Amino acid sequence: MTTQLGSIAAMICELIETHMLACESGPGQPHDRPPHITSEQHGTRADIERLSCAGDDDGYEILLTLDDGSSFRVRVEETAR
């Protein structure tokens, strides 16, 4: 039995959601908590405003929309063996 694509996509979404919750539920005031996305190298600091996952015949797409106006699509598909 092989792992289903939907299981992998769901696991990735759950990891992102868990990270978001950890950032949002930290101690202190909301403005003192770390952003969801941080990169010192690229100077990026943003929060994820929307996370969604949709599947089709070829795989799943995880869509991220950030509060800085950018959006990203992560494609989850099975590779050939």
N, C-alpha and C positions, 0 to 999 in steps of 0.2 A: 504494500500500500504506500502511495506517495503522498506527501503533504500537498494540500490543495492551495492554489493561488490565493483564494479568499482568506485562508488562515494566515498566510504570510502578510498580506495587505492589512488585515485586522491587527496583527501583532505590531506592525510598524505604527499604525494609528494609535494603538494603546500606549506604545512607548512615548510617542509625541504628547498624547494627552496627559500621561503621568508626569512628564517633564514640565508641561504647562502648569499643572496643579501644584507641583513642588515649588515652582517659581512664585505662583500666586498666593500660596498659603504660608510663606515664610514669615518670620517675625518682623515686627515693625509696621510702618505705614505703607500703603500701596506704592507710593512714589519712591520708597527706599528699596523695594524688592527688585531683584534682577530681571531684565527682560528675557523673553523666551529665546531670542536669537541674539548672540553676541559674538563678534569677531573683532579682536583687537587689530589683527592684520589688515582687515578690510574696512575697519571703522564702522561696523554695522551694529546697531542696537535696535531691535524691533520686537513687537509682540505679535503673536499669531492671533488674528481676528476670526479666521474661519478655517476649519479643517473638515474636509469631506473626502469620501472614498466612493468610487463608482466602478463597476465592472462591465466588461464587454466580452466578446468571444475570445479575444486575444490576451486579456489580462485585466489588471486593475490600475486605476489612476488615483493617486492621493493628491488632492488639491489643497494648497496652503495659500491663504491670503493674509498678508501682513499689514500692520497699522501704518506702515510707511508708503502704502500704495502698491507695493510689488506683490507679485503672485508667482507661484511655482507649481509645477506638476511633476510628480515622481511616478514613474511607470514601473509596475511590478508585473513581470511576465516570466514564464518558464523558459529556461535556456535549453538548447539542444544538447543532448548528451554525447 
